[in-house]
Amino acid sequence: MKLKNIGEKVQDKIRKLAEENEEKTPEELLKEQVIKPIEGKKLSEEEKRKKQAENLVTVLQENPEMQQTIVEEAANSEQISQDVIDKSAQIAAESSKVPDKVTGTLVEKASDEATVDILKNEGIDSREIRIGVIDSIEDQNKREQAICGELEKLYKASKELQPGKGVTQKIQDILDKLGENKRTDKINEVLYKTIAKVFAIEYNNYNGAMKIYAMEKFVPIDEMIRAKMPQLIEKEYRKIGKERTIKANKKREKTPREKTPFDLEKATQIFLNQMAMEVTGAAKKEHKSDSAFMKNLGDLTESELTYLTGKFLDLNPEIGTIELEKIVKIAKGEIKEPAQNSRDVPVLQKMQEEDLSLRELISQNTDNTLGNEDNDTIKVNESTEEQKTEQKVDFDLSALGKEEIEAIKQCMEAGLIENLAKVPEDKRKKMIKAINNSLEERTKTNPTLETSEVGKTEELKTEKMPNKPEDKQEGYEIGD
């Protein structure tokens, strides 16, 4: 009975305070309840800050409809220091009685250091409010710490990473806080292992299948391969299995069996298969060579390179040996990736502005057969030498084939055209003729290699992701 009476008295007091404060402005509330109570009292600076901070939290709790304006007023008040704001945010975060909304409002005005500490110590339960608070952090290093912290929390919450739990949106919400800044190595480290854990759960639950495309919105497929994602998945897979074994032993239960034993080779092939499909798909869409979209894949083994080239042959049976070799070199990082967001036509148009050497190079090496006379693929103006140096080559660019375009681009990239332009015309012709003869001789002594053996790789069958619970394989689910 006594407890009930005390509770009623507290409620009456809060009600009376609310009625008294109903007509008061945020400025008046702060003056009466936060600033005045410490005036004239013999308190240390630390005690004053603590008292003001406690009073500020109370004011916010009693005036929920004015929380934002009260905090704004407090942050701009000369009589309430930043230390008081930080302390009040800390008090609110540590109290189970203060709603997350109140805490979040205070934390948004706290210093970057105080904000990061509160987030690190899990002072706010609401994930939405926690992530929203990151926007208030101005220091980029502190913001990086907060983003890493949120990714780490998500990584540790296995249930949150389960299929159908909106994991991609959760990752997106966190990474959005980067703004225009790029991902740092520290963020990548946590992001990679979080994605690897998602893949490990999918691999087990869906018989070795993984939704790689879903994670490509965060990390492109080539970056995943360079980061050794299959190996990271294996590590997470083993780690989750060990955790389940420990959990079962504590409950004295039989350790549940894995649904799908992890196969590193198969997992790697899934990623290489995705890479090859995306490259050939983009090349077909843009009417360009496959190598134009190839990326550096880092340190691949010979068997992985063999599988990759075989997959390109499966997807594009007409691909040539030289093109395959170029794809392998780009994948290994031996030559630079082709510039993206650029097209062959603008490159060739730029080449038209080069000296007469370009016209000579094309005519000598192609015998004017890049097109037929009807469509006038190349029109060489037959006029005086003086006029030739001022006139440009007129290309019907749409008639050029992939191999011709690639040959011309390689000449530009190697600096051949630029160097020839500096040579006197008589010497230039001799040099072009020598190059042509050398190429012909090389063709005779080095016949095209057979490529049939390269394509003899087993087709990887990726299981379709089940949409219904009954489609899943028997056994335990990781993350249960």
Buried (B, 14 or more C-beta within 10 A) or exposed (E): EEEEEEEEEEEEEEEEBEEEBEEBEBBEBBBBBBBEBBEEEEEEEEEBBBBBBBBBBBBBBBBEEBBBBBBBBBBEBEBBBEBBBBBBBBBBBEBEEBBBBBBBBBBBBBBBEBBBBBBBEEBBEBBEBBBBBBEBBEBEEBBBBBBBBBBBBBBEBBEBBBBEBEBBEBBEBBBEBBEEEEBBEBBBBBBBBBBBBBBBBBBBBBBBBBBBEBBBEBBBBBBBBBBBBBEBBBBBBEBBBEEBEEEBEEEEEEEBEBBBEBBEEBBBBBBBBBBBBBBBEBBEEEEBBBBBBBBBBBEBEEEBBBBBBBBBBBBBEEBBEBBBEBBBBBBBBEBEBBEEEEBBEEBBEEBEEBBBBBBBBBBBBBEEEBBEEEEEBBEBEEEEEEEBEEEBBEBEBEBBEBEBBBBBBEBBBEEBBBEBEEBEBEEBBEBBEEBBEEEEEEEEEEEEEEBEEBBEBEEEEBBEBBEEEEEBBEBBBBBE
